[in-house]
Amino acid sequence: MISCDKFSFSYGTKEVLRDVNFTIPKGDFCALLGLNGSGKSTLLKLLAGLLSTQSGAIFIDQKQIKDYSIKNLSQKIAYVSQRQDIIFDFSVYDIVMMGRNPYQTHWSVPDAEDERIVADAIEMCHLSQLQEHTLTQISGGELQRTFIACAIAQQAPIILLDEPLSNLDIIHKFEIMEILTHLNQTQKTTILISLHDFSVAKQYAPTSMILSDGFLTSFGETSSILKPEVIKENFNLSDQFMIDDYGNVRKKCEVSKTFGEP
């Protein structure tokens, strides 16, 4: 369970998050939505323990996140960042094996159980044919699946993902969402994923939250959160835009042209 008690965060004098308060129960699949600069990435970094709250508190399983050691926290939470910088050209297999680091000592080598877990994660993410390829030899979608496989191999009960669908084509977007859905349904993994696509959130995430100017303005069932009037209010959409039942946003003039209206 993730619980946030009225915490705030600033970069210097710039306040990014203000009095954020919510609870995500174990096994939930929650979409994190908001405009660029609304604080989504900062929130995920705080939940992952990469940043420290400046007021309020964050609890993981009723224990403050600041009271976890780095190793123990990494056994609780896996984090997939928005940007994957390739510094060393590791193989797909090596990257996924890094997910086992929280369970190893500095000088230990992977054992049979580690290898089994990594093999399962690679298979779940459809990477079996690519495991010997290096990161520069695979596509953007394959790279994203590799880091998700690493998070799966970490076997943490919570996975946080920062816009993992950015710059991916429609096939790879749904492929990744299906992988996460399978993980959520079969292993009851709690998933919090930041998205820009309302229709994807509606299709896959039972729960959603919206950040706007650092405030948590909406949180609850996705079907209620992503109503047209809520989307328009939180995303500064004028009346020239319309939103269909699937969460797709279009200009009214574009819709008229599509259907041949004057």
URCOR-V610408 format. One record per residue. RES is the residue in one letter. D_CENTER is the distance of its C-alpha to the mean C-alpha in Angstrom with 1 decimal. Layout:
BEGIN
res = (RES/RES)
d_center = (D_CENTER/D_CENTER)
END
This chain:
BEGIN
res = (M/I/S/C/D/K/F/S/F/S/Y/G/T/K/E/V/L/R/D/V/N/F/T/I/P/K/G/D/F/C/A/L/L/G/L/N/G/S/G/K/S/T/L/L/K/L/L/A/G/L/L/S/T/Q/S/G/A/I/F/I/D/Q/K/Q/I/K/D/Y/S/I/K/N/L/S/Q/K/I/A/Y/V/S/Q/R/Q/D/I/I/F/D/F/S/V/Y/D/I/V/M/M/G/R/N/P/Y/Q/T/H/W/S/V/P/D/A/E/D/E/R/I/V/A/D/A/I/E/M/C/H/L/S/Q/L/Q/E/H/T/L/T/Q/I/S/G/G/E/L/Q/R/T/F/I/A/C/A/I/A/Q/Q/A/P/I/I/L/L/D/E/P/L/S/N/L/D/I/I/H/K/F/E/I/M/E/I/L/T/H/L/N/Q/T/Q/K/T/T/I/L/I/S/L/H/D/F/S/V/A/K/Q/Y/A/P/T/S/M/I/L/S/D/G/F/L/T/S/F/G/E/T/S/S/I/L/K/P/E/V/I/K/E/N/F/N/L/S/D/Q/F/M/I/D/D/Y/G/N/V/R/K/K/C/E/V/S/K/T/F/G/E/P)
d_center = (15.7/14.0/16.5/16.9/20.5/21.3/19.9/20.3/19.6/21.5/21.9/25.7/27.1/24.2/22.5/18.8/17.8/20.6/21.3/17.8/18.4/16.5/16.1/13.6/15.8/15.5/14.2/12.5/9.8/8.7/7.6/7.6/10.4/13.0/15.2/14.9/16.1/15.2/13.5/9.7/9.3/12.1/10.8/7.9/10.7/13.0/11.2/11.0/14.7/14.8/16.5/19.0/19.6/22.9/23.7/22.7/20.7/17.5/18.2/16.6/19.0/21.5/21.8/21.1/18.5/21.2/23.4/21.4/22.5/20.1/20.8/20.4/17.1/15.7/17.1/15.1/11.6/9.9/7.8/6.9/8.1/8.6/12.2/13.8/17.4/19.8/22.5/24.1/24.3/23.3/23.4/20.5/22.1/22.3/18.6/17.6/20.5/19.0/16.6/19.9/20.8/20.1/22.8/25.4/27.9/28.5/31.2/30.2/29.6/27.5/29.4/29.6/26.9/24.4/25.5/25.2/21.6/20.7/22.8/21.0/17.5/19.1/20.7/17.7/16.0/19.4/20.2/23.5/25.6/23.7/23.4/26.4/25.2/24.2/21.1/23.4/24.7/21.7/19.9/16.7/15.3/16.8/15.5/11.8/12.8/14.6/11.9/10.0/13.5/13.9/11.1/12.9/16.2/15.3/15.7/13.8/13.7/10.2/7.0/4.4/2.1/4.3/6.0/6.5/9.2/11.2/14.8/14.7/17.5/17.3/18.1/15.3/12.7/14.2/14.7/11.1/10.4/13.6/12.7/9.8/12.2/14.9/13.3/12.6/16.2/18.1/16.8/15.6/12.4/10.5/6.9/4.9/2.5/4.8/7.5/11.2/12.8/14.3/15.8/12.7/11.4/15.0/15.4/12.5/11.2/14.2/13.0/11.9/12.3/13.7/14.3/17.5/19.4/17.8/18.6/16.7/18.8/17.6/16.0/17.0/17.3/15.7/19.3/20.6/18.0/18.0/21.7/23.4/24.9/21.7/19.9/23.1/23.5/20.0/19.7/23.4/24.5/28.3/30.4/30.7/27.3/26.9/24.0/24.6/23.7/20.7/19.1/20.5/22.0/25.4/28.3/31.3/33.5/31.3/31.5/35.2/35.7/33.8/36.1/39.2/39.8/41.9)
END
